[in-house]
Every structure is written in structure tokens, then in C-alpha cells.
């Protein structure tokens, strides 16, 4: 007892005052080997970036149980976050009554409503996950055995041990992927709750008893509460994904404690043999729980790897055929990378990777669903365990659109035994736009749109390639005429996706390791998946597009090609190589020209819109000062674009354009009610451009006029509600003039 008190005293003495503190969370400073290993829970690894917190667990428990104000604070790497929460138990009511200290909750951000959280409590402390669209999830785990020290980190800062897990699929039927028809999205305003029978080998139980420092002499009830707490942590995290992506929840059956075996010598379970354990899992679930009393069965071990029947949920004699085991069955590496993966098999999801190295080798690949390059990164892929084929070290916490389609069709057609309850959550809509033809080796931006009638939902968007051909080299070559060329990435808050990432193009390339533009003719097929992110039972919507890449010259921005200095408010010429983009079948007749002032991170300023795709344009440089300017020329009626090759400078122009540049100029009335008369003498009968800018340099409106007379005379209307001071810019070939106008 004295050692424990000394251990905690050390941590509290090292509290860090520079971090925003909560009444229950105090950030601590980690000082190398002064951490007492005997007081810490086993972890396979420490995240490369993490923070340590002291926590008043007893006070937290009391607040959860007694407070009428359902708000909590959870720490992340960025500070303390506030959430409102509701109970969302992973235990059936009868089981929860037996173990009232074991609870699960879901939360929504108060500081940031786009954030969601799930957290569980039990004898193993508090374990939480915080999700934010477009970001790697934040995790919070109990770090000390007495549940008073916690570790916060992001999943992206973990790695995966490839030798610690091997997954197999029983009787894997080779299902095909629909690229244009069929039930592809999930959700129908219903939450489906499946009864889960979850067994543990004696070895799994022993691991968690040691983790929680449970005495050998403790009662069976105490020991089972400890093991069930660990199970609940895992299923709470798995449920968060299944509920959001599929509207599916699993609930541990009423007498699930009878499936918790405490003695490896007498459990009649083969801990280290998946092929034996999967049969024993089925037998135990049937014998202990009863065939009619559960919908899906699974067994946790410490050495069997993963093995599951495919699409067996609700099927008598098969529904208990699922096992997951690793030497350290804890934390997200176990919960999501492995357990969610194996349960995904039981619900009908097959492997989605197309790699062939390491664990991706042999019969593990399922060719008809091999839509992810290399190891892949989504739940049904093999991230981190395929050696040179690895995209990344960990699994991202979401299902690929192809997996959602497979699982949802199983749910609709065979896994129909769930208890169904209404969510009153209307499914979103998805619109992936038109199919397009594009030139080879040219950057693309896929543009979609989604809507949702439920105002409280925060939509996320995923563009994912769904081509399944496998007879092509990995790593990806630009000459591949089939198969995956673009990896899946985390769902984003923007409905658009740059191919490859915009930063890759800015750096002068058309490819990165797992995003490669084709340099040959081929088709690219993509799904556009919209999630409504509803943590109480989510829905998705999906629409697909086909992109035909043609063997024609790339679309390239030619100038500026050097680090020139252009004066603000001066006329400059931008040129680009049109190639065959303005001819059939591409037929892109118009382009937009945009400006970046931050080196290509963003392009917020539209200089010209809907100008002819003729390879040259005289533009007027906005009045912004930067040394990191870039020009983007994008098709206005297609999805291809490109940027100039180097940063250039925009500086204050000392020799500004004089008002007499346009002879006979007159703009009246000024101030105006919204309609003005514009007159001047035309020196060149080519087009006249009239542009309206706000004082921040943003283009508000632009109109082109084509004249064959020597006198320009037009009435110009301004947008309704445009009261204030604006800049009107008139361009006639290489002549231009900018005037201020006040709209009343």
C-alpha cells in the first residue's frame, strides 16, 4: 500500500500547470524510468506522442451515477474536451443488473458539436474514444492498475505487430462488387440489436485479472466482473463503428458471465488453435447460452489469431463461429484492428486488400473485393501486417463502402433475427455527379454533394476506388490498366477529394506511394459514400461514378514557370497546354483560374471564372501581397485541373495603371442603387471582361461581353444585397482599369 501511495505522489508532484486543468484530470510529466512498471498495466507499446493524466476515478463514477447534469470532461492531446452523454449499454438489461458497475455511454461535443465520444466504465477504469471527422481518433486508456493514471493519444501514433495476428475466413465465398446497381448503402431509419454471446478462454481471463491486479483469492464474482469489464470496453468500441456505419448494435446476453472461463486447465477451450477454438466457440455458445438465445457468438483468447465464418449471423449451427486472440488482447489494436475485423466477417464482410506480401499472401486475398491497394487501411483490410505492401501501421476505424454494401446485404437477406427499433434518423442523400472523360497524367478533383433532413447530423464524405482487378504490380505503377490506384482515406467534412492529394501536385508530382494517376488509357470507378455520423444508429448513402482516362496529352499550366514577381493590380498572362481537352470526348470548353497565397494549401481567390479553354488568359492580379503564390487552372465543366510549377511573388506595383488607360471612360451613377452605366472607347474588339471584387479581393461577379464596335456601352447590374464599397475592374485585352463604386 505504501508503494502505491508513493507512486501516486510522484505523479501528482509532476503535474503540469501550463495545461488547461479539469477538476478531475491533471496532466503529468513523464520522467523516463521513474514510472513503476509494477503499478502500470501491460501495454504492447507506448504511442509515439501521448500525454499522461492523473484522474479521480471514484469521483468520476459518483458523478456519472448521481449527477442530473449529463456532461463530462475528457482529455486529449489538445486539451480537455466537454461532452454531453447518454447511457448506451453494451450489456443486456439482465446482465447489467448483475454488474451495475459496468457501463457504456455515448457523447456529443459541447465545445465542438462535430465531435462524438464513446466511453466505458468498469473495474478496469474508464476507456474512451473521441471521433472527429477527418482526424485520427483520440483514445484514453487507464494506465495504472488502480485506475488513477491515464494515457491519452491518437491512433495514428501506434504501430502494429505483424507477427502477433493471423486472420483467416471460413468458407469464403467469392462475392462480387456492384459498380452500379444493388443495395449499396446502409440504414433505413432502424437500429438493429443483435444478441451477442461472448466467451473467454481461461488465458484471456488470466491476462485481464493480472492487468487489474485481481488477487488469486478473490471471489469468482469479482473475477468475472473484471473480465466482463474488459469485454465491455472492447464491445463498446466495436459498437461505436457498427452503429455509425451500419445501424447495428451488439448486446451481451443475459447470462454471458457463464461464458467467462477463469481456469485454462478446465475451460475445454484450445487457446492457441483457431481451427479448434472456432468449433469449441460454437459448441460452448450453444451449450451454455442455448441456440435460440443468441444471434452471434464469438470467443476471445490470447493466442488463436482470428478466424470467422463468413455471413453466419443468425444461422443456427454457424452463428457462434468466430474467434479473436492475440498475446495482449487490449486497446484499439485488439478492439478495432482485430475484433471488429473478425465480427465484420461474421456479418458478411470479406477482405478488401489487394496486396500479396506478408500476411496479405496466400489465400487471404479475396479478389472480387480487392479494392484497396497494398495492405489497405479500412477495417476489413490488413493494415500494418503486410510488410512492403503496408500503407500504414494501423487500421482506420471505418468500413470501406464495399464492406458496407456486403454487410448490409447480409443484414437484409439472412441476418434478419435482430430486434429492430426506430431511430427517427432520416438517411442522407448522395450525389457523385456525372461520369467524365479526362486526359492521362492530369490531377483530378472528385466533387460530390450530400444532404440530410436531420439538422443535428454532421455529414462526412468518402470517395473510394472500387476497381477490383488484381493482376497488376504493387506498388502501383502509372501504367496499370486495372485495379486500385488510389487508397481509401479518412472520411472528410468536404465532399471533394483531390487525386492525388493537392500537396502531392504542389510538390510537382502526379503520384505518391498509394495514389497514382494513370499514364495510360483506362477506367477508374469510384464510390461516393455519405455518412450522417449519427452515433445512435447511423445511415449512409452512396452514389458511384466512372472516370474514363484517355491516352491524350496531359493538361498542364505552362506559365508562370519561374519564381517571377508580379505586381498587384497589374495585367499578366497565364498560359496552359490545352491538349485535346476542348475536343470530344472530353469537350471541356471553359476553365476557372484561381489564386493561392499560401503556397498551394488553399485556392480561395477566383481570378477568372468560365473563360474559354483556349490556353491563354490575361488576368489582373488581385491586391494581395505574398511570396508564395500559385495559379490553378481548372475545368469549369469537368473534374481535371493543374497548377503552375513554382511559387511566385505578388508585390505592390509602384507604377499603377492610370485612369486614362481606357479612353472615354465613364461609370455612372456612383453611388448607385445597383445598376450602373459603363462606357469607354474600345481599342481592341475582342472580349471585354467586367469584374466585381469586394475589398478583400474576392471575385463576386464576372461577365464577358463580345463587341464588334468601337464604343462600349452597357448597363451593369450588381447582385441584390450588395450594399457597400466595391472595386469594378474592366479589362479589354491588355488594357484595364479599376474603379471604386459605392452601392447604396
N, C-alpha and C positions, 0 to 999 in steps of 0.2 A: 504493500500500500504506500509506503514511503517513497518507493521508486516512482510510482505513478504520479504522486504529488510533485516530486522534484522535476519530473518530465514536463508536466503541465506548467510549472512555474517558469521553467526555462523558456517555453514558447511565449508565455504572456510577457515576460521581460523583453522579448524581442519584437513586441508589437510595433507596427509601423504607423506613425502618426500622420504621414503625408497622404494616406489613402482615405477616401471617404468612409467613415466607420458607421456601422449599424449597431443598434443596441444589442444584437445577438452575434454579429460577425466582427472579428478583429483580425486584420491581416497581420501575418507574422513574417519574420525574415528567416530564411533557411540558411543555416550556417554549417554546411558540409556534414561531417560525420557526427555532429553533436546530436543528431536525431537518434533516439534509442530504437534500434531495429526491433527489439523485443516488444515494444509498445505499438509498433506500426503494423498495419495489415499488409499482407503479401500483395505486391504489385509486380506484374511481369516487367514493367518499365516505368520510368518517370517521363512524362511528356517533356519535350524539349523546351517548352515555355509553359510555366504554371505559376500559380500563387497558392500559398498556404494560409489557412484561416483557423483561428480558434472560434469555438461555437458553443453556445449554451443549449445543448440538445434538450435537456429536461424542460427548460423554459419554452423552447420552441414547441415541444409536444403539448405542453399545457395550453399554449396559445391556440394551437390548432383545434384542440378539443373543447375549449371553453369560450373563445372569443366570438362575438357576434359579427365583428368586422372581419370579413374573409379576405385579408390582404397579408402577404408575406414579402420578405426581402430575401433575395438570393444573390450571392456574389459571383462575379465573372472576372475575367482578366481586365475588363474596362471599368469595373466599379460595381456598386450594389444596385441591383435592379428590383423594382417593385412589381408585384403581380397580384391580381385578384384571382381567387381559386374556387373550385368546386370539387367535391369528392367524386372520384371515378374509380371505384374499387375494381381490382382485378380478381377478387375473391367472390364466390357466390355468397348470398346473404347468410346462409347457414355456416359456411366456413369462416366468414368474417366475424360472426358472433362467437365462434370458438377462440378466435385470435384477434381480439379487438385492437391490439397494439400494432397490427399490420394493416397499413392503409395506403391508398394511392389517390393522387389528385391531378387535376389539370388546371393550368392557369393561363391568363391573358395579361399582357403587359399593361401596366398603368403609365409608366414613363414613356414607353414605346408600344402602342397598341398592335404593331405588326409582329411583335414577339409573342411566342407561346412557350409554355413550360409544362413539363410533367415531372412530378416528384413522388417518391415513395418513402414511407417510414416503416421501421420495424426494429427488431433487436439489433440489426446491422446499421442503424443510424438513418440519416437522410441521404437519398441519392436523387439527383435532379438532372434534367436535360433542358436546355433553353434553345429554342429554334428561332432563327431569324432568316427570312427569305434572302437567298444569295450568299449566305455565310455558312462556314463550317459550324456545326453545333457546339455549344458550350456545355461542359459536363462538370458536375460537382459530386464528389465521392467522399464518403467517410474514409479517413486516412489512418486514424488510430483505432485500436481495438475497443477503447472506451467511448468512441463516437464523439470525442471533443475536439479533434483536429481534422480538418477537411482540406481537400485539394481541388482546385478549380483549373480547368484547362480547356483547350479546343481539340476536337478530334483530329484536325489536320496536323497536330503536333505529336501524333502517335505513329508507330510503325508496327508492322505485323510480322509475326514469326512464321515463316513458310513451312517449317518442319513440324509445327505443332498441330496441324489440322489437315485432314484429307476428307473431301466430300465426295459421296457417290449418290447416284439416284437409282432406285429400284425400277426396273421395267419401264425405262424412259421411252415413252412413245414419241415419235418424231413429229411434233406438231408444226404446222407451217404458220407463217406470219402474214396476216392480211395487210396489204398495202393500200386497199381502197374500199373494202366492204367489211361487213360484220360488226359485232358488238365490240367496240374498241375502247370505250370509256367506262368508268365505274361510277356507281352511285345512282340511286333512284329515290332519294328522299327517305331512305330507310337505313337504320342501323341493324346489322345482323350480329347477334351474340351467339358464339359457339361455346359449348361446354368443354373445357379442356381438362383432361386427366394427365397430370404431370408427375412422373415418377422420378426418384433419385436413387442412384446406386449408393451403397454404403460408403464408397470412396468419395463421392461428391459430398455427401453429408459430412464426412470427417473433415474435408477441406474447409467447409464453412464453419464448423464448430471450432476449428483452430483459428480461423480468421476472427471470430468473435470472442475468443478466449473463454469458451464454454467449458466448464470443468467436466472431467470424466464422470464425476459423481452426480452431476446434475440429473434432474428427473427427465423422463422421456418427453414430457410435455414441453419442458424448457428447450430441450434439444430440437424437437420438431418445430418449435416456434422460430428458432434460429435458422434452420434450413429453409423453412417456408418463407421467412423474410428475404432470404437471398433469391429464392424462386420468384417472389413477388417483384423484386427490383428488376429482374430480367423481363418478366412478362409485362410489367408497366411500360418499359421502354419499347418492347416489341409492339404492344398495343397502340402506342402513340403513332407508329408508322402505319400499321394496318388500318387504324381508324381514319387517319388523314387521307391516305391514298386509295382505300378500298371500302370505307364504311363498314369495317369488320372489327369486332372485339372478341377477345377470348377471356373466359371467366373460369377460374379454377373450381372444380366440382366440390360439392358439399363435404365429402369425406376424402378429399385429396390428401389429408395428413396420413391416411393409411397407406399411401404410395410412397411415403418418405421412409426409406430404409436406413437404419443407423449402423448396422453391422455388416461389413463387407463379407464376413465369413458365412453369414446366414441369409443374405438377401436373394440368393438364386439368380443373380444378375451378373453377366460377364462384362465387367467394366471396360476392358481393353479390346473387345472384339465387336465391331459394329455389326458384322453379319450375324453374330449370335444374339447380340443385345436387341436388335430390331425385332426378332421373333419373340424374345422374352418381354419386350415392351408391350407388344400386342397381347400376349398371354396375361401379364400382370394387370393391365388395364381392364381386360375382360373379367378376370377372376375377382379382382378387388372392388372395382367400381361397378361392373356389370355392363354388358354390351349396350343396353338401352339407356344407360345413364350418362353417356358422354358422346361427344361428336368428333373429337380429335384427341389422340393420345400421343405422348412424347416422353422420352426419358433423358435425363441429364446424367453425364458421367464425367470422369476425369481423363479418359484415355481412348475412347472409341472413335474419335473423329465424328464425321457427320454421315448419316445415311437415312434416306427417307423414301417412302413410296410417293409416287407422283400422282397428284389429284385424288387422294384417298379419303379426304374428309367426308364424313357421313356414310362411308361404305363399310358395312359390317364385315368383320374379319380382316380389314386392312387399315381402318382409321387410326389404329394405335401404332402404326409402323413409322416411327420417326425417332431418331436419337441424335444428340449433340454432346460431344465431350472434348475437353482439352485439359491440359495439366493444371491450368489456372482458370477455372470457369467463372470469371468475374469481369465486370466492367464492360465497356462498349465493344471491345474486341470480341468478347463472347456473345453479348446480348444481340448485337446487330449483325456483325460480320458473319456469325455462325448460326445462332438460334433463329433469327429472322429469316436467314437463308434457307435453313432446313424446313422450317414451318412453311416458308414460301413454296418449297417443293410439294409439301403435303396438300397445299391449296392449288397446285397445278402449274406453278411457275417453273420453267426449265432454265438451264444455264444460258447466259446471254453473251459470253465472251467468245472471241474467235482466235485467241492465242493458241499456241501449240507447244510452249516451253514450260518446264517445271510442272506444277500441278495442273496446268492447262493441257498437258499432253494426254495421250491415250484416248480413252473413250469418254472423257469428261465433257468434251465439247458437244453441244447439240447443234448441228449445222443449220437446221431450219430457224433457229432463234439466235444465231451467232451475229448479233447486230452491233456489238461493241468491239472496237479494235483492241488487240492485245488481251490483257487480263480483264479489261473493263473496269468499272468503278461502282456500279449500282449494286443493289442487294443480291441479285441473282447472278452476279459476275464473280470474279476471283481476284479482286484487287489485292496486291501485295504478296501473292504466293505463286507467281508465275515467272520468277527470275527476270530475264531480259525482256519479257513481254509485259512487265508491270507498268501500268500507268501511274500508280501512286501506291502508298504503303497501307492504305486503309480503305474500307468500304464507305461510300457516301450513303446517308440514311434516307434513301428513297428508292422506289421501284422504277425501272425503265418502263416506258409506255408499252413496250411489247409484253413485259411481265404483267402489267396491269390488265392488258387485254386477255392474256391467257388465264389469269386467276379469276377475273370477273366472269368469263365464260364458264369456268368450272362452278363458280358460285351459283350462276343462273341455271345450270343444267344438271349438276349432280350433287353438289354440296348444298342441298336445299333443306337441311334439317335445323337450321339456326332459328332462334327466337328473333322475330322481326318487330321492331318498334319504329314509329315515325320520328324523324329528326326535325321536320319542318324547315329543312335546309334545301332550298331550290338548287338544282345542278346549274353550273355555269354554262356558257356557250364558248365555242372556239371557232375562229375563222383564220385559216392559214393562208388565205389569199389565192391568187391564180398560179397555175403552172407557168414556168418561164423557160425560155432558151437563153443561154448565156455563153460568152466566149471562154475558152480554156484559160487557165492560169490567171484568172481575174478574181479579186476579192468579192465576196457576196455579203449581203445582209438580209437575212430572212426576217420578214415582217408579218406579224400576226396581230390578232385582236381578240379579246375576251370580254365577256360581260357577265354580270351576276346581279340578280334581283335583290339579293340579301345584302344590305348596306354594311353589315358588320364584318363581312368576309374580306380578307386581303388576298387577292389573286396572285398566284405565281405562275410562271410560264417556262415550259421546257421544249426546246427544239432538239429532236434526237433523230439521228440517221437510222433507217430501218432496212438497209440493204443487207442481205444475208449470205451472199456468195463468199466462199471460203478459200478458193484455190488461188490466192494471191499473196504476195510476200508480206510478212510482218518483220520489222517495222514497215509502215506504209510507204509505198512508192507513188509518186505522182502519175506514173504510167499504169497503175492498177485500173482495169476497166470494169471491175466489180468489187463488191464487198465494202466494208466500212472504211471511210476516210476521215471521219470526224467523231471524236469521243463524245460521250454524254457529259454534261456539266451540271452543276447545282442549279435547281430552278431559280429563276431570277424574277425581280419585280418589273423588269422591262419585257414587253412581248417581242422584242427584236433580238436576233443573235448574229454577230459578225462571224464570218467564216473566212479565214481563221480569225482568232482574236484580233481586235483592232491593233493592239500593241505589237503583234507579230508583223502586221503590214507596215506600221510606222517604222519598225526596225528594218524595213527593206526586204522582207521575205514573204513568200506565199505559202510557207509551211512551218510547222513546229513538229515535235515528235509524234503527236497523236492528232494533228489537224493538218491535212494536206490537200491543197487544191489540185484537181486533176489537170494534167497537161495533155490529155488525150480526150477524145470523144467518149462519153459515157453518160448514163443517167444516175442522178442522185435522188433518193427518196427520203423524205423527212416526215416525222410526225410532229404535230404541234399540240402539246398537252397543257391544258389549263387546270390547275388545282384551285379549289376555293379555300383551302387551308383551314377548313373547319375542324377543330380538334375534337368536337363531339360527334363526329360522323361526317367525313368529307365526301365530296363528289369531284369527279373530273369530267372534262370534255375534251374531245380530240378531233383534229382535222389533219389531213395529210396533203402533201404537195409532191410533185415530181419536177425536178430540175434537169433539163437536157443540156449537157455541156457539149458545145460544138468545137470541132477542130478548126477554129479560126483564130486570127491574131488576137492577143490579149488587149484589153482596154487599159491604156497607160496614160498617166498625166506626165507630160513632157517638160513643161516649164511652169514655175521656176525649178531649175535643176541644180542651182548653186545657192550658196548662202548669201543671196543678194540683200540689199537694203532698199526697201520700197517706202516711199513717203506716204504718210497718212493723207487721205483725201486727194490722192493722185490717180490718174488712169494708168493701168498696167494691163499687159496681155498675158492671159493664161492659155496654154495650148495643151491638147491631148491627142493621142492616137485613137481615132475612131474605129479603125479596122473595118469590120463588117457589121458593127453593132447597130447601124442605122438602116440595114438592109434585112430582108426576110431571111430566116425566120425570127431573128431577134427583134428587128423592127423598133428599136428604141430611138424615137425622134427627138426627145427632149432631155435635157440634163439640168441639174441644180449644181451651183458652185457654192461651197461652204468654206468657212474660215475657222481654224483653230488658233488660239493664242496660248495654249499650254502644251505645245509640242505634240499634239495629236491625241491627247487624252479625251478631249471632247471637241465637237464642232458645232458650237451654239449659234454662230452667226451665218445666216444665209445671205450671200452677196447678190446672187442672181438666181432666180427660180424659173424653170420651164423655158430655158433658152435653147435654141436649136443645137442638136448634137452634130456640129459641123467641124469640131476640132479646134476652134479658137474663139475667144471672147475677150473683149476689152472690158475690164471691170474697174470700179472705183474702190480703192482701198478704204475700209472704214477707219474712223478716227479712233484707233486703239494703238497703244504702244506695247510692243513685245519683241523679244529676241527669239521667240520660239513659235513662230507662225508656221502653219501648214495649210495647204489648199486641198480640198477634196472635191472631186467631180463625180457626181453620182447620177445614174439614170433616174429620171423623174418618173418613168413608166416601166421600170424593171427593177431588178434587185442587185445589179452589179455596180461597182464603184472602184475608184482608186485614189491614191493621194500622191502628192509630189514627193520626191525622194529625200529632201533635206529640209531642216528648219531654216527659215529666213527671218529677217528683221523688218518690223514696221516702225518707222521713226517719224518724228514731227517734220513735216515738209516746210522748209523755210520759204521757198518760192511758191506760194499758194496760187491757185488758179484765180484769175481776176474775173470780175463780174462781166466784163465786156467780151469774154470768150465766145458767148453766143450773142450775135448781133441782133438788135431789135427785140431784146428780151423784155417780157412783161408778164408778171404774175399778179393777178388781182381777183377779187379784193383781198386784202391782208391787213387786219384779221378777217377770217372767213367763217361762214356758217357751215362749211363742209363741202362747198362746191367752189372751185376757182377756175379762172380762165388763164390759159397758158399760151403765150405767143412768142415766137422768135423766128429769125431767118435761118433756113436750112442750107448748109453748105455742102452736105452730102445726103443724097436721097435715100440712103439705107435706113435701117430701122432707128427709131427714137425710143429710148428707154426712160420711163418716168418712175422714180422710186421714192417711197416714203419711209423715213427712218425715225425711230424715237431717239431721245438724247443719249441713250446708252449704245447707240449704233446698231440696234436690231432692225432688220428689214420688216416693215409692217405690211407693205403692199407694193406690188410692182406691175406695170402694164407696158406692153410694147405697142408701138404704132409704126406702120409702114406707109411712107408718104412718097408721092411722085411729083410733088410740087415744091416750090422754093420757099413757101411760107407755112410754118406750122401754127395751127390754131385749133385748140381742143379745150373742151370743158372737162375738168378732172374732179371726180367725186372721191371723198375720203370716207373711210369706214365709219359707221354710226358709233357714237360713244367715244370718238377720238379727240375729245377736248384736251387742249394743252399745246405746248410748243413742240414742233416737229421740224425735221430737215427734209426738204424736197430736193432731189438730185435729178438732173436732166442730162442724159448722155446722148450725143449724136456723133457716132463713130469715135473719133479721137478728141472730140470737143465735149466739155462737160461743165456744169455749173451747179453749185449747191446754194440753196436759199433757205432761210428760216421762215416758217409760217405759223401763225397762231390760229388754232381752231377754237371758236367760241362754242 
